[in-house]
Amino acid sequence: MFEMPERSILFVSEADVTNTEMVLYGLNYYGIAFLTSLAVLSLFCFIAIIMPSVNALLGSGICILFFSIVGPQLLEQSTAFAEGSNISYVVYASITKIQYTGISLLLSGGELSGWLIAVTSFYLLVFLGGAYLVFTRRNYYV
C-alpha cells in the first residue's frame, strides 16, 4: 500500500543505511534494551529482598526511580559544569538515563560505549548477585 524506502536514517547518525542494516540496528537496540530492563529489574529485586515491608519497598523504589531520572537531568542542565568536563560519565551512571539515550550512544560507537557496558554490567552483576546472596542467606542461615 505504501512505498518502501530503500534507505533510512538512524537515530543518532546522519548517514543513511539499507533496510537490512536498519533491521539489524533494531534487533541490537531492543536486545540492549532488554539487558538494561533486566538491570533495572535486578535493582528492584535486590531492594525487594532487603526491604522489611511492601510499603518500604514501594517508597524506596519510587525514590530511587525518581532520583535516577531527575539527577542526571539536573546535572546535564546545570551551568556549573563546563562542556569539556567528564560529567557525561556521571550522568550515564544512571541506568534509566542509559535506557533513555544511552542505548543509541552505545550503538553509535561513541567514546562512552565502554562506560555504558560497564555500568549495565555492574547493575546486573552486583544487584543480582546481592539479591541471590541475601536471599540464600535468609533461607539457609535463619
N, C-alpha and C positions, 0 to 999 in steps of 0.2 A: 504494500500500500504506500509506504514512504520510500524515498530514495535512500540507499545505504551509502554513506560517505566512504571513500577509500582510505582516508587518513583522518586521524583525530589528534587533539592536543591534550597532553597530560595535565594534571592538576597544578604542578609547580614548575613545569617546563615550557619553554617557548617552542621547542622542536615538535614537529608532528610525527606521529608513529602510525604504523599499519594497524589494521584491525586485530591481527594475531598478537601483536605486541601489546595492544590495549587489553585484550583478554588476559594475557599473562600478567600484566600490571594489576588488573582487577583481582586475579587469584592471589597474587603476592600481597596485595593490600589487605584483602579480607583474611588471609592466613595470619598476617601480623596482627590485625585487629582482634582475631580470636585469641592469640597469645597474650595480648595486653588485657583482654577481658578476663582471661584466666589469672593474670597477675592481680587484677583488682579483686577478683573473687577469692584469691588466696589471702589477700589482706583482710577482707571481711570475714573469711573463715577463721583466721587467726584471732581476730577481735571477738568473734562469736564464741570461741572456745575459752578465752580468758575472762570474758565478762561474767559476772555472777547472776545477772538477770537480763531479761529481754529489754527492759527499759534502759538499762545501762548500755546495752548493745545498740539500740536504736539511737540513743543520744550521741554516743561516741562515733557511730557510723556516719551520722549526719554531719557532725562536726568535722570529721576527717575529710569527708567528701566536700564540704563547703570550703575548708581551708586549702584543699588541694586544687580547687578551681579558682578561688579568689586570690590566693597567694601569688601564683605565677602571673596572673593578670595584673596585679598591683605592681609587681616587680618590673614587668615589661613597660608599664605606663609611667613609671617613676622617672623623674628627670635627674635623680641623684646619680644615675649610672650612665657612664659615657658609652658611646657606640662601640668602642674598641674593647670594652671590658668583657670578661668571661661570664657575664650574667646569664647568658643563654644556657650554660651548664646547670646553674641553679634553677632556672625556670623549668628546664626539662628533667629535673629530678622528680617532678610530679607525674605520676602515671596517667592522670586524667589529661594533662597537657600533651603527653605523648599520644594519647588516643585522639586528641582533638587535631593537632597539627604535626605531631612528631612522626607519624607513620609516613606521611608524604615526604617529609625531610629525609627519613631513612631510605626510602625508595629512590630518592633523587641522588643519593650518594654524597651528601654534603659532609662537612667536617664533623658534624655531631653524630654520625652514624654509629661509631663505636660506643659513644656515650649512651645513646638510646638503647642499644642492645644490652649494655651493661646494666642500666637501670631496670629494664624489664626483667632481665635475668635475676637481678638482686631481689626484686619483688617476688618473683616466682620461687626462688630457692630459699630465701630467708623466711618468708611468711608461710609457705607450705611446710618447710622443714620445722619451723617453730610450732606450727599447729599440730604437726604429727608428734613432735616431742612432748608437748603439753598434754595432748590427748592420750598418748600411750602411758605417760607418767601417771595421769589420773586413773587410768584403767588398771594398771598393774601394781601400783605402789600405794594405793589408798587403803 
